[in-house]
Amino acid sequence: MAQISPSYLQIGATLGMLIMALLAIFIRLKASHRPVTIRKILIPPLGMSTGFLMFVVPQTHFPLWWALIAFLVGWFIFSYPLIRSTRFEKVNEEIFATRSRSFAFILLGLLAVRLILHEVIQQYVTIPQTGGLFFLLAFGMIVRWRVYMYKHYKEVVAASA
């Protein structure tokens, strides 16, 4: 039986990440036409947290300090442009995310940086470890952005009450 080459796995993982990122951009742009709710803010990081199950597999293990660095890079660096481009407004008793012209470009820019980092990092660690590190980076980014969104949502609700 033929074994799959690691280079095919790398190409497949990169294409998969690219498709998922473009899908996320499309979904985020469409979501700006629907009202924001606390549930819609909190569900994505909760759903994403199931990804921690990947660390059950021994091939994804790496030092804890690597995990902390990846999470903090997502938390402090990658979340910042998303936070800066996210605003809410109240329209007819409902709260909407204001559509930022730069949002799609920010997401594409973050994707480009992630792809470049991915290519560099995977030279030093295995493909499953790279996936784990980038999951933690993305999780840190999403959690901080959604915490900001939750606080901002509460401020808009309080200001309009």
DSSP file (Angstrom, degrees, kcal/mol; ACC not computed):
  #  RESIDUE AA STRUCTURE BP1 BP2  ACC     N-H-->O    O-->H-N    N-H-->O    O-->H-N    TCO  KAPPA ALPHA  PHI   PSI    X-CA   Y-CA   Z-CA
    1    1 A M              0   0    0      0, 0.0     2,-0.2     0, 0.0     0, 0.0   0.000 360.0 360.0 360.0 135.4    0.0    0.0    0.0
    2    2 A A        -     0   0    0      1,-0.0     2,-0.3     0, 0.0     0, 0.0  -0.458 360.0-137.4 -75.2 141.3    1.4    3.4   -1.0
    3    3 A Q        -     0   0    0     -2,-0.2     2,-0.3     1,-0.0    -1,-0.0  -0.775  21.7-111.2 -99.4 144.9    2.1    5.9    1.8
    4    4 A I        -     0   0    0     -2,-0.3    -1,-0.0     1,-0.1     5,-0.0  -0.585  33.8-120.5 -76.8 131.1    1.2    9.6    1.5
    5    5 A S    >>  -     0   0    0     -2,-0.3     4,-1.6     1,-0.1     3,-0.7  -0.429  13.4-126.4 -69.7 141.6    4.2   11.9    1.2
    6    6 A P  H 3> S+     0   0    0      0, 0.0     4,-2.4     0, 0.0     5,-0.1   0.821 110.6  60.9 -57.6 -30.7    4.7   14.5    3.9
    7    7 A S  H 3> S+     0   0    0      1,-0.2     4,-2.5     2,-0.2     5,-0.2   0.870 102.7  50.6 -66.9 -34.2    4.9   17.2    1.1
    8    8 A Y  H <> S+     0   0    0     -3,-0.7     4,-2.7     2,-0.2    -1,-0.2   0.880 109.8  50.6 -67.6 -36.8    1.3   16.2    0.0
    9    9 A L  H  X S+     0   0    0     -4,-1.6     4,-2.8     2,-0.2    -2,-0.2   0.907 110.6  49.6 -63.7 -41.3    0.2   16.6    3.6
   10   10 A Q  H  X S+     0   0    0     -4,-2.4     4,-2.4     2,-0.2    -2,-0.2   0.934 113.3  45.0 -63.2 -47.3    1.8   20.0    3.7
   11   11 A I  H  X S+     0   0    0     -4,-2.5     4,-2.7     1,-0.2     5,-0.2   0.920 114.7  49.1 -63.1 -44.0    0.2   21.1    0.5
   12   12 A G  H  X S+     0   0    0     -4,-2.7     4,-2.6     2,-0.2    -2,-0.2   0.908 111.8  48.2 -62.2 -42.9   -3.2   19.7    1.6
   13   13 A A  H  X S+     0   0    0     -4,-2.8     4,-2.5     2,-0.2    -2,-0.2   0.904 113.0  48.3 -64.8 -41.5   -2.9   21.4    5.0
   14   14 A T  H  X S+     0   0    0     -4,-2.4     4,-2.3     2,-0.2    -2,-0.2   0.927 114.0  45.7 -66.0 -45.1   -2.0   24.7    3.4
   15   15 A L  H  X S+     0   0    0     -4,-2.7     4,-2.7     2,-0.2     5,-0.2   0.909 112.7  51.5 -63.8 -41.2   -4.8   24.5    0.9
   16   16 A G  H  X S+     0   0    0     -4,-2.6     4,-2.5    -5,-0.2    -2,-0.2   0.918 110.9  47.6 -60.7 -44.2   -7.2   23.5    3.6
   17   17 A M  H  X S+     0   0    0     -4,-2.5     4,-2.4     2,-0.2    -1,-0.2   0.897 112.2  50.3 -64.2 -40.4   -6.2   26.5    5.8
   18   18 A L  H  X S+     0   0    0     -4,-2.3     4,-2.4     2,-0.2    -2,-0.2   0.924 112.0  46.6 -63.9 -45.5   -6.6   28.8    2.8
   19   19 A I  H  X S+     0   0    0     -4,-2.7     4,-2.3     1,-0.2    -2,-0.2   0.921 113.4  48.7 -63.4 -44.5  -10.1   27.5    2.0
   20   20 A M  H  X S+     0   0    0     -4,-2.5     4,-2.4    -5,-0.2    -1,-0.2   0.896 111.6  49.9 -63.4 -39.9  -11.2   27.7    5.6
   21   21 A A  H  X S+     0   0    0     -4,-2.4     4,-2.3     2,-0.2    -2,-0.2   0.923 111.5  47.4 -65.7 -43.8   -9.8   31.3    5.9
   22   22 A L  H  X S+     0   0    0     -4,-2.4     4,-2.3     1,-0.2    -1,-0.2   0.879 112.0  51.0 -64.9 -37.1  -11.6   32.4    2.7
   23   23 A L  H  X S+     0   0    0     -4,-2.3     4,-2.7    -5,-0.2    -2,-0.2   0.907 109.0  51.2 -64.0 -41.9  -14.8   30.8    3.9
   24   24 A A  H  X S+     0   0    0     -4,-2.4     4,-2.7     2,-0.2    -2,-0.2   0.900 109.5  50.3 -62.4 -41.0  -14.4   32.6    7.3
   25   25 A I  H  X S+     0   0    0     -4,-2.3     4,-2.2     2,-0.2    -2,-0.2   0.934 111.7  47.9 -61.9 -46.0  -14.0   35.9    5.5
   26   26 A F  H  X S+     0   0    0     -4,-2.3     4,-2.0     1,-0.2    -2,-0.2   0.926 113.5  47.0 -60.4 -46.3  -17.1   35.3    3.4
   27   27 A I  H  X S+     0   0    0     -4,-2.7     4,-2.2     1,-0.2    -2,-0.2   0.908 111.3  51.2 -64.1 -42.7  -19.1   34.3    6.5
   28   28 A R  H  X S+     0   0    0     -4,-2.7     4,-0.8     1,-0.2    -1,-0.2   0.892 110.0  49.6 -63.2 -39.7  -17.9   37.3    8.5
   29   29 A L  H  < S+     0   0    0     -4,-2.2     3,-0.5     1,-0.2    -1,-0.2   0.886 113.3  46.1 -68.1 -37.1  -18.9   39.7    5.6
   30   30 A K  H >< S+     0   0    0     -4,-2.0     3,-1.7     1,-0.2    -2,-0.2   0.841 104.0  63.6 -70.5 -33.2  -22.3   38.1    5.4
   31   31 A A  H >< S+     0   0    0     -4,-2.2     3,-1.8     1,-0.3    66,-0.2   0.724  84.9  74.5 -66.0 -21.4  -22.8   38.2    9.1
   32   32 A S  T 3< S+     0   0    0     -4,-0.8    -1,-0.3    -3,-0.5    -2,-0.1   0.619  89.0  61.1 -69.3  -8.9  -22.7   42.0    9.2
   33   33 A H  T <  S+     0   0    0     -3,-1.7    -1,-0.3    -4,-0.1    -2,-0.2   0.496  98.1  68.3 -91.9  -5.0  -26.2   42.0    7.7
   34   34 A R  S <  S-     0   0    0     -3,-1.8    63,-0.5    -4,-0.1     0, 0.0  -0.863  94.4 -96.2-115.4 149.5  -27.7   40.2   10.7
   35   35 A P        -     0   0    0      0, 0.0     2,-0.3     0, 0.0    61,-0.3  -0.271  37.9-121.6 -62.4 147.8  -28.1   41.5   14.3
   36   36 A V        -     0   0    0     59,-4.0    59,-0.5    -4,-0.1     2,-0.3  -0.704  31.4-178.0 -88.9 140.2  -25.4   40.6   16.8
   37   37 A T     >  -     0   0    0     -2,-0.3     4,-1.5     1,-0.1     5,-0.1  -0.905  41.1-111.5-130.4 163.2  -26.4   38.7   19.9
   38   38 A I  H  > S+     0   0    0     -2,-0.3     4,-2.4     1,-0.2     3,-0.3   0.904 119.9  55.2 -59.1 -40.3  -24.4   37.6   22.9
   39   39 A R  H  > S+     0   0    0      1,-0.2     4,-2.4     2,-0.2    -1,-0.2   0.916 106.0  50.0 -59.4 -44.2  -24.9   34.0   21.8
   40   40 A K  H  4 S+     0   0    0      1,-0.2    -1,-0.2     2,-0.2    -2,-0.2   0.771 112.3  49.3 -67.6 -24.9  -23.4   34.8   18.3
   41   41 A I  H  < S+     0   0    0     -4,-1.5    -2,-0.2    -3,-0.3    -1,-0.2   0.890 117.4  37.9 -77.2 -41.0  -20.4   36.4   20.0
   42   42 A L  H  X S+     0   0    0     -4,-2.4     4,-1.5     1,-0.2    -2,-0.2   0.752 100.6  71.2 -87.7 -25.8  -19.7   33.5   22.4
   43   43 A I  H  X S+     0   0    0     -4,-2.4     4,-3.2    -5,-0.2     5,-0.3   0.897  89.3  60.0 -64.3 -42.4  -20.4   30.4   20.3
   44   44 A P  H  > S+     0   0    0      0, 0.0     4,-2.6     0, 0.0    -1,-0.2   0.928 109.2  41.3 -56.4 -47.9  -17.4   30.6   17.9
   45   45 A P  H  > S+     0   0    0      0, 0.0     4,-1.5     0, 0.0    -2,-0.2   0.880 116.0  51.2 -68.1 -31.8  -14.7   30.4   20.7
   46   46 A L  H  < S+     0   0    0     -4,-1.5     4,-0.4     2,-0.2    -3,-0.1   0.935 113.3  44.7 -65.8 -44.4  -16.8   27.7   22.5
   47   47 A G  H >< S+     0   0    0     -4,-3.2     3,-1.1     1,-0.2    -1,-0.2   0.887 112.6  52.0 -64.8 -38.8  -17.1   25.7   19.3
   48   48 A M  H >< S+     0   0    0     -4,-2.6     3,-2.4    -5,-0.3    -1,-0.2   0.799  93.1  74.0 -68.0 -27.7  -13.4   26.2   18.5
   49   49 A S  G >< S+     0   0    0     -4,-1.5     3,-1.7     1,-0.3    -1,-0.2   0.710  79.0  74.0 -62.5 -18.3  -12.4   25.0   21.9
   50   50 A T  G X  S+     0   0    0     -3,-1.1     3,-1.9    -4,-0.4    -1,-0.3   0.737  79.0  76.8 -64.9 -19.4  -13.2   21.4   20.8
   51   51 A G  G X  S+     0   0    0     -3,-2.4     3,-2.0     1,-0.3    -1,-0.3   0.684  73.0  78.9 -63.1 -18.3  -10.0   21.7   18.8
   52   52 A F  G X  S+     0   0    0     -3,-1.7     3,-1.6     1,-0.3    -1,-0.3   0.701  74.7  77.8 -64.0 -16.8   -8.1   21.1   22.1
   53   53 A L  G X  S+     0   0    0     -3,-1.9     3,-1.9     1,-0.3     4,-0.4   0.727  76.0  75.1 -63.9 -19.5   -9.0   17.4   21.6
   54   54 A M  G X  S+     0   0    0     -3,-2.0     3,-1.4     1,-0.3     6,-0.3   0.811  82.8  67.8 -61.5 -26.5   -6.2   17.3   19.0
   55   55 A F  G <  S+     0   0    0     -3,-1.6    -1,-0.3     1,-0.3    -2,-0.2   0.486  80.0  76.7 -77.0   0.3   -3.7   17.4   21.9
   56   56 A V  G <  S+     0   0    0     -3,-1.9    -1,-0.3    -4,-0.1    -2,-0.2   0.813  80.4  82.2 -70.1 -31.4   -4.9   13.9   22.9
   57   57 A V  S X  S-     0   0    0     -3,-1.4     3,-2.0    -4,-0.4     4,-0.3  -0.637  81.5-141.3 -77.8 122.3   -2.8   12.6   20.0
   58   58 A P  G >  S+     0   0    0      0, 0.0     3,-1.6     0, 0.0    -1,-0.1   0.775  95.3  68.7 -57.5 -28.9    0.9   12.4   21.1
   59   59 A Q  G 3  S+     0   0    0      1,-0.3    70,-0.3    69,-0.0    67,-0.1   0.703  96.0  56.0 -65.6 -17.5    2.2   13.6   17.8
   60   60 A T  G <  S+     0   0    0     -3,-2.0    -1,-0.3    -6,-0.3     2,-0.1   0.491  82.9 115.6 -91.5  -2.9    0.8   17.1   18.5
   61   61 A H    <   +     0   0    0     -3,-1.6    68,-0.1    -4,-0.3    71,-0.0  -0.385  32.1 154.4 -73.2 144.0    2.6   17.5   21.8
   62   62 A F        -     0   0    0     -2,-0.1     5,-0.1    63,-0.0    -2,-0.0  -0.930  51.7 -59.0-154.3 170.8    5.3   20.2   22.3
   63   63 A P    >>  -     0   0    0      0, 0.0     4,-1.5     0, 0.0     3,-0.8  -0.221  44.7-123.7 -59.9 146.7    6.7   22.1   25.3
   64   64 A L  H 3> S+     0   0    0      1,-0.3     4,-2.3     2,-0.2     5,-0.2   0.834 110.2  59.7 -60.5 -34.9    4.2   24.2   27.3
   65   65 A W  H 3> S+     0   0    0      1,-0.2     4,-2.2     2,-0.2    -1,-0.3   0.830 101.5  54.3 -67.6 -29.6    6.2   27.4   26.8
   66   66 A W  H <> S+     0   0    0     -3,-0.8     4,-2.6     2,-0.2    -1,-0.2   0.924 108.8  49.4 -63.7 -43.7    5.7   27.0   23.0
   67   67 A A  H  X S+     0   0    0     -4,-1.5     4,-2.5     1,-0.2    -2,-0.2   0.913 110.7  49.6 -61.1 -43.9    2.0   26.8   23.6
   68   68 A L  H  X S+     0   0    0     -4,-2.3     4,-2.6     2,-0.2    -1,-0.2   0.911 111.3  48.7 -63.6 -43.2    2.0   29.9   25.8
   69   69 A I  H  X S+     0   0    0     -4,-2.2     4,-2.5     2,-0.2     5,-0.2   0.935 111.9  48.9 -62.6 -46.2    4.0   31.8   23.2
   70   70 A A  H  X S+     0   0    0     -4,-2.6     4,-2.0     1,-0.2    -2,-0.2   0.926 113.5  47.0 -60.3 -45.1    1.6   30.8   20.4
   71   71 A F  H  X S+     0   0    0     -4,-2.5     4,-2.7     1,-0.2    -1,-0.2   0.923 113.3  48.3 -62.4 -44.9   -1.4   31.7   22.5
   72   72 A L  H  X S+     0   0    0     -4,-2.6     4,-3.0     2,-0.2     5,-0.5   0.846 107.6  54.5 -68.6 -34.1    0.1   35.1   23.5
   73   73 A V  H  X>S+     0   0    0     -4,-2.5     4,-2.0     2,-0.2     5,-1.9   0.930 113.3  43.6 -63.0 -44.0    1.1   36.0   19.9
   74   74 A G  I  <>S+     0   0    0     -4,-2.0     5,-1.4    -5,-0.2    -2,-0.2   0.925 116.4  48.2 -62.6 -44.3   -2.6   35.4   18.9
   75   75 A W  I  <5S+     0   0    0     -4,-2.7    -2,-0.2    -5,-0.2    -3,-0.2   0.929 125.5  24.0 -63.9 -49.3   -3.9   37.3   22.0
   76   76 A F  I  <5S+     0   0    0     -4,-3.0    -3,-0.2    -5,-0.1    -2,-0.2   0.815 134.0  24.2 -93.3 -32.2   -1.7   40.4   21.7
   77   77 A I  I  <5S+     0   0    0     -4,-2.0     3,-0.3    -5,-0.5    -3,-0.2   0.899 122.3  40.3-102.3 -55.3   -0.7   40.7   18.0
   78   78 A F  I  ><S+     0   0    0     -5,-1.9     4,-0.6     1,-0.2    -4,-0.2   0.792 114.8  52.1 -72.0 -27.2   -3.2   38.9   15.7
   79   79 A S  H  ><S+     0   0    0     -5,-1.4     4,-2.5    -6,-0.3     3,-0.3   0.785  91.7  77.9 -77.8 -25.7   -6.3   40.0   17.6
   80   80 A Y  H  > S+     0   0    0     -3,-0.3     4,-2.5     1,-0.2     5,-0.2   0.895  93.0  46.0 -55.3 -50.0   -5.4   43.7   17.6
   81   81 A P  H  > S+     0   0    0      0, 0.0     4,-1.2     0, 0.0    -1,-0.2   0.874 113.5  51.2 -63.3 -33.2   -6.4   44.5   13.9
   82   82 A L  H  < S+     0   0    0     -4,-0.6     4,-0.4    -3,-0.3     3,-0.2   0.916 111.0  47.7 -67.3 -41.9   -9.7   42.6   14.4
   83   83 A I  H >< S+     0   0    0     -4,-2.5     3,-1.3     1,-0.2    -1,-0.2   0.924 110.0  52.6 -63.5 -44.5  -10.4   44.6   17.6
   84   84 A R  H 3< S+     0   0    0     -4,-2.5    -1,-0.2     1,-0.3    -2,-0.2   0.767 112.3  45.5 -64.4 -25.1   -9.6   47.9   15.9
   85   85 A S  T 3< S+     0   0    0     -4,-1.2     2,-0.6    -3,-0.2    -1,-0.3   0.365  93.6  93.4-101.0   5.4  -12.0   47.1   13.0
   86   86 A T    <   +     0   0    0     -3,-1.3     2,-0.3    -4,-0.4    13,-0.1  -0.885  44.5 154.2-107.3 121.2  -14.9   45.9   15.0
   87   87 A R        -     0   0    0     -2,-0.6    11,-2.8    11,-0.5     2,-0.3  -0.977  25.5-147.4-139.1 151.7  -17.6   48.4   16.0
   88   88 A F  E     -A   97   0A   0     -2,-0.3     2,-0.3     9,-0.3     9,-0.2  -0.874  10.9-173.3-118.4 153.3  -21.3   48.0   16.9
   89   89 A E  E     -A   96   0A   0      7,-2.5     7,-3.0    -2,-0.3     2,-0.5  -0.992  24.6-121.6-142.8 150.1  -24.3   50.3   16.3
   90   90 A K  E     +A   95   0A   0     -2,-0.3     2,-0.4     5,-0.2     5,-0.2  -0.803  29.8 176.4 -95.1 128.0  -27.9   50.1   17.4
   91   91 A V  E >  S-A   94   0A   0      3,-3.6     3,-1.5    -2,-0.5    -2,-0.0  -0.971  70.1 -21.3-133.2 115.7  -30.5   50.1   14.6
   92   92 A N  T 3  S-     0   0    0     -2,-0.4    -1,-0.1     1,-0.3     3,-0.1   0.925 126.9 -48.5  51.1  53.5  -34.2   49.8   15.4
   93   93 A E  T 3  S+     0   0    0      1,-0.2     2,-0.3    67,-0.0    -1,-0.3   0.545 122.6 100.2  67.5   8.0  -33.6   48.2   18.8
   94   94 A E  E <   -A   91   0A   0     -3,-1.5    -3,-3.6   -57,-0.0     2,-0.5  -0.925  68.3-130.5-122.7 151.7  -31.1   45.7   17.3
   95   95 A I  E     -A   90   0A   0    -59,-0.5   -59,-4.0    -2,-0.3     2,-0.3  -0.871  25.9-176.5-105.9 130.7  -27.3   45.8   17.4
   96   96 A F  E     -A   89   0A   0     -7,-3.0    -7,-2.5    -2,-0.5     2,-0.5  -0.897  30.6-114.5-122.1 151.0  -25.3   45.3   14.2
   97   97 A A  E     -A   88   0A   0    -63,-0.5     2,-0.3    -2,-0.3    -9,-0.3  -0.739  37.7-123.1 -79.0 128.0  -21.6   45.1   13.5
   98   98 A T        -     0   0    0    -11,-2.8     2,-0.5    -2,-0.5   -11,-0.5  -0.553  28.2-113.8 -73.7 137.9  -20.7   48.1   11.4
   99   99 A R        -     0   0    0     -2,-0.3     2,-0.5   -67,-0.1    -1,-0.1  -0.598  28.4-154.6 -79.0 120.9  -19.1   47.0    8.2
  100  100 A S    >   -     0   0    0     -2,-0.5     3,-1.0   -15,-0.2     4,-0.5  -0.815  12.1-147.0 -96.5 131.1  -15.5   48.0    8.0
  101  101 A R  T 3  S+     0   0    0     -2,-0.5     4,-0.4     1,-0.2     3,-0.3   0.819 101.4  51.1 -63.6 -28.6  -14.0   48.4    4.6
  102  102 A S  T 3> S+     0   0    0      1,-0.2     4,-2.8     2,-0.1    -1,-0.2   0.605  85.3  89.1 -84.7 -10.8  -10.7   47.2    5.9
  103  103 A F  H <> S+     0   0    0     -3,-1.0     4,-2.6     1,-0.2     5,-0.2   0.909  89.0  45.0 -58.3 -48.6  -12.0   44.1    7.6
  104  104 A A  H  > S+     0   0    0     -4,-0.5     4,-2.3    -3,-0.3    -1,-0.2   0.888 115.1  49.3 -63.3 -38.1  -11.6   41.7    4.6
  105  105 A F  H  > S+     0   0    0     -4,-0.4     4,-2.6     2,-0.2    -1,-0.2   0.872 109.4  52.2 -68.7 -36.3   -8.2   43.1    4.0
  106  106 A I  H  X S+     0   0    0     -4,-2.8     4,-2.8     2,-0.2     5,-0.2   0.939 110.8  47.3 -63.0 -46.4   -7.2   42.7    7.6
  107  107 A L  H  X S+     0   0    0     -4,-2.6     4,-2.2     1,-0.2    -2,-0.2   0.905 113.4  48.0 -63.0 -40.9   -8.3   39.0    7.5
  108  108 A L  H  X S+     0   0    0     -4,-2.3     4,-2.4     2,-0.2    -1,-0.2   0.896 112.0  50.1 -65.9 -39.1   -6.4   38.5    4.2
  109  109 A G  H  X S+     0   0    0     -4,-2.6     4,-2.5     2,-0.2    -2,-0.2   0.919 110.6  48.6 -63.8 -44.3   -3.4   40.1    5.7
  110  110 A L  H  X S+     0   0    0     -4,-2.8     4,-2.6     1,-0.2    -2,-0.2   0.894 111.1  51.8 -61.5 -39.5   -3.6   37.9    8.8
  111  111 A L  H  X S+     0   0    0     -4,-2.2     4,-2.7    -5,-0.2    -2,-0.2   0.926 109.1  49.5 -62.4 -44.9   -3.9   34.9    6.6
  112  112 A A  H  X S+     0   0    0     -4,-2.4     4,-2.2     2,-0.2    -2,-0.2   0.925 112.2  47.5 -61.5 -44.8   -0.8   35.9    4.6
  113  113 A V  H  X S+     0   0    0     -4,-2.5     4,-2.8     1,-0.2     5,-0.2   0.914 112.2  50.5 -62.9 -42.0    1.2   36.4    7.7
  114  114 A R  H  X S+     0   0    0     -4,-2.6     4,-2.8     1,-0.2    -2,-0.2   0.907 109.5  50.6 -62.8 -41.5    0.0   33.0    9.1
  115  115 A L  H  X S+     0   0    0     -4,-2.7     4,-2.1     2,-0.2    -1,-0.2   0.909 112.3  46.6 -63.6 -41.4    0.9   31.2    5.9
  116  116 A I  H  X S+     0   0    0     -4,-2.2     4,-1.9     2,-0.2    -2,-0.2   0.947 114.7  46.4 -65.3 -48.0    4.4   32.7    5.9
  117  117 A L  H  X S+     0   0    0     -4,-2.8     4,-3.2     1,-0.2     5,-0.3   0.895 109.9  55.6 -59.3 -40.0    4.8   31.8    9.6
  118  118 A H  H  X S+     0   0    0     -4,-2.8     4,-2.4     1,-0.2    -1,-0.2   0.925 106.7  49.2 -59.0 -46.2    3.5   28.4    8.9
  119  119 A E  H  < S+     0   0    0     -4,-2.1     4,-0.3     1,-0.2    -1,-0.2   0.875 115.4  44.2 -62.8 -38.1    6.1   27.8    6.2
  120  120 A V  H >< S+     0   0    0     -4,-1.9     3,-1.1     1,-0.2     4,-0.3   0.949 115.6  45.5 -71.4 -49.5    8.9   28.9    8.5
  121  121 A I  H >X S+     0   0    0     -4,-3.2     3,-2.1     1,-0.3     4,-1.2   0.864 103.1  62.3 -66.6 -37.8    7.8   27.1   11.6
  122  122 A Q  T 3< S+     0   0    0     -4,-2.4    -1,-0.3     1,-0.3    -2,-0.1   0.616  91.3  68.9 -70.1  -7.9    7.0   23.7   10.0
  123  123 A Q  T <4 S+     0   0    0     -3,-1.1    -1,-0.3    -4,-0.3    -2,-0.2   0.706 109.3  35.3 -73.9 -19.5   10.7   23.5    9.0
  124  124 A Y  T <4 S+     0   0    0     -3,-2.1     2,-0.3    -4,-0.3    -2,-0.2   0.628 122.2  35.1-110.6 -19.1   11.5   23.0   12.7
  125  125 A V  S  < S-     0   0    0     -4,-1.2    -1,-0.1     1,-0.1   -63,-0.0  -0.844  89.5 -87.7-131.5 168.7    8.6   21.0   14.0
  126  126 A T     >  -     0   0    0     -2,-0.3     4,-2.5   -67,-0.1     5,-0.2  -0.236  40.4-107.0 -72.9 165.3    6.3   18.2   12.7
  127  127 A I  H  > S+     0   0    0      1,-0.2     4,-2.4     2,-0.2     5,-0.2   0.916 120.3  49.6 -61.2 -45.0    3.1   19.0   10.7
  128  128 A P  H  > S+     0   0    0      0, 0.0     4,-2.1     0, 0.0    -1,-0.2   0.896 111.9  48.9 -62.7 -37.2    0.8   17.9   13.6
  129  129 A Q  H  > S+     0   0    0    -70,-0.3     4,-2.7     2,-0.2    -2,-0.2   0.903 109.7  51.9 -66.5 -40.2    2.8   20.2   16.0
  130  130 A T  H  X S+     0   0    0     -4,-2.5     4,-2.5     1,-0.2     5,-0.2   0.924 109.1  50.8 -60.0 -44.6    2.6   23.0   13.6
  131  131 A G  H  X S+     0   0    0     -4,-2.4     4,-1.9     1,-0.2    -1,-0.2   0.908 110.7  49.0 -58.9 -42.8   -1.2   22.5   13.4
  132  132 A G  H  X S+     0   0    0     -4,-2.1     4,-2.1     2,-0.2    -2,-0.2   0.911 111.0  49.2 -64.2 -43.4   -1.3   22.6   17.2
  133  133 A L  H  X S+     0   0    0     -4,-2.7     4,-2.1     1,-0.2    -2,-0.2   0.912 113.2  46.1 -63.6 -42.5    0.7   25.7   17.5
  134  134 A F  H  X S+     0   0    0     -4,-2.5     4,-2.4     2,-0.2    -1,-0.2   0.796 108.5  56.5 -74.2 -26.6   -1.4   27.6   14.9
  135  135 A F  H  X S+     0   0    0     -4,-1.9     4,-2.8    -5,-0.2    -1,-0.2   0.942 109.2  46.6 -63.0 -46.7   -4.6   26.4   16.6
  136  136 A L  H  X S+     0   0    0     -4,-2.1     4,-2.5     2,-0.2    -2,-0.2   0.887 111.7  51.2 -63.8 -39.0   -3.4   28.0   19.8
  137  137 A L  H  X S+     0   0    0     -4,-2.1     4,-2.1     2,-0.2    -1,-0.2   0.948 113.9  43.9 -60.7 -48.8   -2.4   31.2   18.0
  138  138 A A  H  X S+     0   0    0     -4,-2.4     4,-2.8     1,-0.2    -2,-0.2   0.880 112.3  52.9 -65.2 -38.2   -5.9   31.3   16.4
  139  139 A F  H  X S+     0   0    0     -4,-2.8     4,-2.8     2,-0.2     5,-0.2   0.922 109.0  48.8 -64.9 -43.5   -7.6   30.5   19.6
  140  140 A G  H  X S+     0   0    0     -4,-2.5     4,-2.0     1,-0.2     5,-0.2   0.906 113.4  48.4 -60.2 -41.5   -5.8   33.3   21.4
  141  141 A M  H  X S+     0   0    0     -4,-2.1     4,-2.1    -5,-0.2    -2,-0.2   0.938 114.5  44.0 -64.1 -48.3   -6.8   35.7   18.7
  142  142 A I  H  X S+     0   0    0     -4,-2.8     4,-2.8     2,-0.2     5,-0.2   0.907 112.3  51.7 -66.8 -43.2  -10.4   34.6   18.6
  143  143 A V  H  X S+     0   0    0     -4,-2.8     4,-2.4    -5,-0.2     5,-0.2   0.945 112.5  44.5 -62.6 -47.7  -10.9   34.6   22.4
  144  144 A R  H  X S+     0   0    0     -4,-2.0     4,-2.3    -5,-0.2    -1,-0.2   0.921 114.8  49.3 -64.0 -41.4   -9.5   38.1   22.9
  145  145 A W  H  X S+     0   0    0     -4,-2.1     4,-2.6    -5,-0.2    -1,-0.2   0.916 113.3  46.4 -62.5 -43.4  -11.5   39.5   19.9
  146  146 A R  H  X S+     0   0    0     -4,-2.8     4,-2.5     2,-0.2    -1,-0.2   0.840 109.6  53.5 -71.7 -32.4  -14.7   37.9   21.2
  147  147 A V  H  X S+     0   0    0     -4,-2.4     4,-2.3    -5,-0.2    -1,-0.2   0.928 111.3  47.3 -63.3 -44.7  -14.1   39.2   24.8
  148  148 A Y  H  X S+     0   0    0     -4,-2.3     4,-2.9    -5,-0.2     5,-0.2   0.938 111.5  50.5 -59.8 -46.8  -13.7   42.6   23.3
  149  149 A M  H  X S+     0   0    0     -4,-2.6     4,-2.8     1,-0.2    -2,-0.2   0.908 109.7  51.0 -59.1 -42.5  -16.9   42.2   21.2
  150  150 A Y  H  X S+     0   0    0     -4,-2.5     4,-2.3     2,-0.2    -1,-0.2   0.934 112.9  44.7 -60.8 -47.7  -18.8   41.0   24.3
  151  151 A K  H  X S+     0   0    0     -4,-2.3     4,-2.1     2,-0.2    -2,-0.2   0.921 115.1  47.9 -63.2 -44.4  -17.7   44.1   26.3
  152  152 A H  H  X S+     0   0    0     -4,-2.9     4,-2.3     2,-0.2    -2,-0.2   0.893 110.1  52.7 -64.5 -40.4  -18.4   46.5   23.5
  153  153 A Y  H  X S+     0   0    0     -4,-2.8     4,-2.4    -5,-0.2    -1,-0.2   0.931 109.1  49.5 -59.0 -46.9  -21.8   44.9   22.9
  154  154 A K  H  X S+     0   0    0     -4,-2.3     4,-2.6     1,-0.2    -1,-0.2   0.882 109.7  52.1 -61.4 -39.1  -22.6   45.4   26.6
  155  155 A E  H  X S+     0   0    0     -4,-2.1     4,-2.5     2,-0.2    -1,-0.2   0.907 110.2  47.7 -63.1 -42.8  -21.5   49.1   26.4
  156  156 A V  H  X S+     0   0    0     -4,-2.3     4,-1.5     2,-0.2    -2,-0.2   0.902 113.0  48.4 -66.5 -41.0  -23.7   49.7   23.3
  157  157 A V  H  X S+     0   0    0     -4,-2.4     4,-0.5     1,-0.2    -2,-0.2   0.934 114.0  46.4 -63.0 -46.0  -26.7   48.0   25.1
  158  158 A A  H >< S+     0   0    0     -4,-2.6     3,-0.8     1,-0.2    -2,-0.2   0.881 111.0  52.4 -64.8 -39.2  -26.1   50.1   28.3
  159  159 A A  H 3< S+     0   0    0     -4,-2.5    -1,-0.2     1,-0.2    -2,-0.2   0.795 112.2  45.2 -68.5 -28.4  -25.7   53.4   26.3
  160  160 A S  H 3<        0   0    0     -4,-1.5    -1,-0.2     1,-0.2    -2,-0.2   0.468 360.0 360.0 -95.3  -0.7  -29.0   52.9   24.5
  161  161 A A    <<        0   0    0     -3,-0.8    -1,-0.2    -4,-0.5    -2,-0.1   0.462 360.0 360.0 -84.8 360.0  -31.0   51.8   27.6
